[in-house]
Amino acid sequence: MKLEHLSLIMGLTKSELKKRLELGQIDPQLLNQQVSEYSNDLKLDALCDAWNFRYEFEQIDKYEAQQKMTDSEV
């Protein structure tokens, strides 16, 4: 992911994030993992919203939807 996007997610300027990464104050692998999880949550929320709209706002189980999303990616 680009530094500018990571800095927005972290609430830091690009230069501050770069400095912290260089000093080892932020673990890049952990940061990428957290951003990936955050991204998956956003995708899942969007999918649930789309299904809610499509099925006249029926209750959708978020974890069931996640399993269906995972199954469709395979």
C-alpha positions in Angstrom: 0.0 0.0 0.0 1.2 3.5 -0.7 2.8 5.6 2.0 0.2 8.3 1.6 -2.7 5.9 2.1 -1.0 4.4 5.2 -0.3 7.8 6.7 -4.0 8.7 6.3 -5.1 5.5 8.1 -2.5 6.1 10.8 -3.4 9.8 11.2 0.2 10.8 10.5 1.9 12.9 7.9 3.8 11.0 5.2 7.1 12.2 6.5 6.3 11.3 10.1 5.2 7.8 9.1 8.3 7.3 7.0 10.5 8.5 9.9 8.8 6.1 12.3 9.2 3.2 9.9 12.9 4.0 9.4 13.5 4.2 13.2 11.7 0.9 13.7 9.0 2.5 15.8 6.4 0.9 13.5 6.6 -2.7 12.3 5.9 -2.6 8.5 4.6 -6.2 8.5 2.2 -5.6 11.3 1.1 -2.3 9.8 0.3 -4.1 6.5 -1.5 -6.8 8.3 -3.7 -4.3 10.2 -4.4 -2.4 7.0 -5.4 -5.6 5.2 -7.8 -6.5 8.0 -9.2 -3.0 8.0 -9.7 -3.2 4.2 -11.4 -6.6 4.5 -13.8 -5.2 7.2 -14.6 -2.3 4.9 -15.3 -4.7 2.0 -17.4 -6.9 4.3 -19.4 -3.9 5.5 -20.0 -2.7 1.9 -21.1 -6.2 0.9 -23.5 -6.4 3.9 -25.0 -3.0 3.0 -25.4 -4.1 -0.6 -27.2 -7.3 0.5 -29.4 -5.4 2.9 -30.5 -3.1 0.1 -31.0 -6.0 -2.3 -33.0 -8.1 0.1 -35.2 -5.3 1.4 -33.1 -4.7 4.5 -33.3 -8.2 5.9 -30.9 -8.9 8.8 -27.6 -10.2 7.4 -25.1 -12.1 9.6 -21.8 -10.4 9.1 -19.8 -13.6 9.7 -21.9 -15.6 7.4 -21.4 -13.0 4.7 -17.7 -13.1 5.3 -17.7 -16.9 4.7 -19.6 -16.4 1.5 -17.2 -13.7 0.4 -14.2 -16.0 1.2 -15.8 -18.9 -0.7 -16.4 -16.8 -3.8 -12.8 -15.7 -3.8 -11.6 -19.3 -4.0 
